[in-house]
Amino acid sequence: MTCELRRGMRVLVDARDKLGISWQSCENEKQGMLVMSWEGRVGASGVEPSEFQLYVMALSALWADAGIQEAYARRSEFQL
């Protein structure tokens, strides 16, 4: 499940950017960069629960952001 959450949020962060949707909170730009950089640290066995906990706050903040919600609402325009 953690891999699906990571991939899904990465797609939404990328789509938000490509669709020209602004962040509701400028702070979430940093959270988005954190989630986008997460890919390189995922091993073949997935994400360890202790590592995933480091990203829970970022994922929660991003999901609550109106920009991510707008990208999700427009998911028919990209592959999610």
One Martini backbone bead per residue (centre of mass of N, CA, C, O) as a GRO file, in nm:
protein
   80
    1MET     BB    1   0.055   0.064  -0.019
    2THR     BB    2   0.289   0.267  -0.002
    3CYS     BB    3   0.357   0.266  -0.305
    4GLU     BB    4   0.084   0.378  -0.405
    5LEU     BB    5   0.093   0.643  -0.252
    6ARG     BB    6   0.353   0.748  -0.368
    7ARG     BB    7   0.278   0.739  -0.666
    8GLY     BB    8   0.017   0.906  -0.657
    9MET     BB    9   0.144   1.168  -0.542
   10ARG     BB   10   0.350   1.211  -0.764
   11VAL     BB   11   0.145   1.246  -0.989
   12LEU     BB   12  -0.003   1.490  -0.864
   13VAL     BB   13   0.236   1.681  -0.844
   14ASP     BB   14   0.304   1.676  -1.146
   15ALA     BB   15   0.024   1.758  -1.257
   16ARG     BB   16   0.000   2.029  -1.118
   17ASP     BB   17   0.233   2.149  -1.273
   18LYS     BB   18   0.140   2.088  -1.573
   19LEU     BB   19  -0.152   2.240  -1.518
   20GLY     BB   20  -0.098   2.511  -1.347
   21ILE     BB   21  -0.129   2.458  -1.041
   22SER     BB   22  -0.156   2.591  -0.743
   23TRP     BB   23  -0.069   2.633  -0.437
   24GLN     BB   24  -0.214   2.692  -0.139
   25SER     BB   25   0.067   2.622  -0.004
   26CYS     BB   26   0.397   2.692  -0.005
   27GLU     BB   27   0.490   2.461   0.185
   28ASN     BB   28   0.403   2.226  -0.019
   29GLU     BB   29   0.642   2.239  -0.207
   30LYS     BB   30   0.834   2.092  -0.013
   31GLN     BB   31   0.664   1.837   0.012
   32GLY     BB   32   0.673   1.769  -0.288
   33MET     BB   33   0.982   1.737  -0.306
   34LEU     BB   34   1.000   1.509  -0.105
   35VAL     BB   35   0.822   1.304  -0.260
   36MET     BB   36   0.990   1.311  -0.526
   37SER     BB   37   1.261   1.204  -0.372
   38TRP     BB   38   1.170   0.918  -0.265
   39GLU     BB   39   1.224   0.711  -0.495
   40GLY     BB   40   1.542   0.666  -0.445
   41ARG     BB   41   1.466   0.515  -0.143
   42VAL     BB   42   1.348   0.260  -0.282
   43GLY     BB   43   1.331  -0.063  -0.258
   44ALA     BB   44   1.251  -0.380  -0.358
   45SER     BB   45   1.081  -0.420  -0.071
   46GLY     BB   46   1.026  -0.126  -0.019
   47VAL     BB   47   0.889   0.028   0.266
   48GLU     BB   48   0.961   0.114   0.563
   49PRO     BB   49   0.776   0.205   0.827
   50SER     BB   50   0.978   0.415   0.944
   51GLU     BB   51   1.005   0.575   0.677
   52PHE     BB   52   0.707   0.636   0.621
   53GLN     BB   53   0.664   0.821   0.872
   54LEU     BB   54   0.823   1.065   0.741
   55TYR     BB   55   0.569   1.105   0.515
   56VAL     BB   56   0.289   1.148   0.642
   57MET     BB   57   0.277   1.458   0.667
   58ALA     BB   58   0.317   1.521   0.369
   59LEU     BB   59   0.074   1.364   0.258
   60SER     BB   60  -0.140   1.514   0.424
   61ALA     BB   61  -0.080   1.802   0.326
   62LEU     BB   62  -0.121   1.747   0.025
   63TRP     BB   63  -0.414   1.637   0.032
   64ALA     BB   64  -0.521   1.920   0.162
   65ASP     BB   65  -0.452   2.057  -0.093
   66ALA     BB   66  -0.611   2.229  -0.342
   67GLY     BB   67  -0.417   2.158  -0.576
   68ILE     BB   68  -0.440   1.849  -0.547
   69GLN     BB   69  -0.749   1.836  -0.567
   70GLU     BB   70  -0.762   1.951  -0.853
   71ALA     BB   71  -0.593   1.736  -0.987
   72TYR     BB   72  -0.782   1.504  -0.908
   73ALA     BB   73  -1.034   1.621  -1.056
   74ARG     BB   74  -0.836   1.604  -1.335
   75ARG     BB   75  -0.760   1.289  -1.389
   76SER     BB   76  -0.862   1.267  -1.697
   77GLU     BB   77  -0.584   1.426  -1.803
   78PHE     BB   78  -0.441   1.178  -1.659
   79GLN     BB   79  -0.239   0.926  -1.522
   80LEU     BB   80  -0.337   0.753  -1.206
   0.00000   0.00000   0.00000
